[in-house]
Amino acid sequence: MVQYNLDSDVTNEPNLICAFTERLDTVNCLKIEDELFNKVQESKTPVVFNLQDVNYVASAFLRICLKVAKEVSPGNFSVINVHPNVKKVFKIAGFDKQISIT
């Protein structure tokens, strides 16, 4: 469902990369929320959610994103590889103004 990887980006700064592999509906989000948030708290690094293999997100996933964004310092959370339909959900919710979404 979710794979975690501590990796460095082009600035050689470590990031916690969370790659999701299924629909992020309410049921799946409830399964991963606690573990995911614990990983974020443990890592103490910027967090990147990779949604390359995701074509659906529920409001439960938006809640997870908001929770993570509040946990890390401003500017240390981003969502990458977002499919156009999923990006619309983030925009409608206004998250594109608070979180880096590409």
Residue, then its C-alpha position, 0 to 999 in steps of 0.5 A: m500500500v505504501q512504501y517508505n524510503l529515506d532518500s536524498d534529493v538534488t540538494n543532498e538533503p534527506n527526505l522521507i519518500c512515501a510512495f503510494t500504490e493503491r486507491l487512497d479511499t477512506v478504507n485504505c487511508l484508515k489502514i495506513e494513517d497511524e503508521l504513516f504519521n509515526k514514520v513522519q514523526e520519527s524521520k524528522t526530515p522533509v516529507v514527500f508523498n509520491l502519488q505516481d500510482v494513485n488515480y483516486v484520493a478521498s477526503a481522508f487522504l486530504r486529512i492525512c496530508l494536512k496532518v503531515a503538513k502541520e507536523v513538519s516545518p513550513g515548506n517541508f512537505s510536498v506531493i509529487n507525480v500527481h495525476p491530473n484528476v487527483k490534482k483537481v481534488f487538491k485544487i478544489a480543496g485549496f491545498d495547492k496554495q498550502i502544499s507544493i503539488t506537482 
